[in-house]
Amino acid sequence: MSKNNTLRKAKDVKNDEFYTRLEDINAELIHYEEFFKGKTIFMNCDDPTWSNFWRYFHIEFERLGLKKIKTNKK
């Protein structure tokens, strides 16, 4: 039997929402912090309040020196 049964089942029932953990986002983006100063971050997601990427940038907004966080939410 295949080891990716969970992914196959999710695809079959159209439940393919998988989320990146906040800890993983922090561990990766810590290497790129100097590139965020003065930048606008565009969060291209259906509902930014459910996104851990949005949460990371919202929490770290001032420390990263971000200019703005934009979303496509109306």
C-alpha positions in Angstrom: 0.0 0.0 0.0 1.2 3.5 -0.8 2.8 5.6 1.9 0.9 8.8 0.9 -2.6 7.5 1.6 -3.5 10.7 3.5 -2.7 12.8 0.4 -4.7 10.5 -1.9 -7.7 10.5 0.4 -7.6 14.3 0.7 -7.4 14.7 -3.1 -10.4 12.3 -3.5 -12.6 14.3 -1.1 -11.3 17.7 -2.2 -10.0 18.4 1.3 -6.5 19.4 0.4 -5.9 22.2 2.9 -2.6 21.5 4.5 -1.0 24.2 6.7 2.7 25.0 7.3 3.5 25.2 11.0 4.4 28.6 12.4 7.6 27.1 13.8 8.7 25.9 10.3 8.0 29.3 8.8 10.0 31.0 11.4 12.9 28.5 11.1 13.1 29.2 7.3 12.4 33.0 7.1 14.9 33.9 9.8 17.5 33.5 7.1 15.9 36.2 5.0 15.0 38.8 7.5 17.2 41.6 6.1 15.2 41.4 2.8 11.9 42.3 4.4 12.7 45.8 5.6 10.5 48.4 4.0 8.7 45.8 1.9 5.0 45.2 1.2 4.0 41.5 1.6 1.1 40.3 -0.6 -0.7 37.4 1.0 -2.5 35.6 -1.8 -4.8 33.4 0.2 -8.5 32.9 0.6 -8.7 33.9 4.2 -5.5 35.4 5.6 -6.6 35.0 9.2 -6.2 31.2 8.7 -2.8 31.5 7.2 0.3 30.9 9.4 2.3 32.9 6.9 0.0 35.9 7.5 0.2 35.3 11.3 4.0 35.2 11.1 4.2 38.5 9.2 1.5 40.1 11.4 3.3 39.1 14.6 6.8 40.1 13.3 5.6 43.2 11.4 7.5 45.8 13.4 10.6 43.7 14.0 11.0 43.0 10.3 10.4 46.6 9.4 7.6 45.8 7.0 5.8 48.6 5.1 2.5 46.8 4.7 0.7 43.5 4.5 -1.8 43.3 1.6 -4.4 40.6 1.1 -6.9 39.8 -1.6 -9.7 39.6 0.9 -12.4 42.1 0.1 
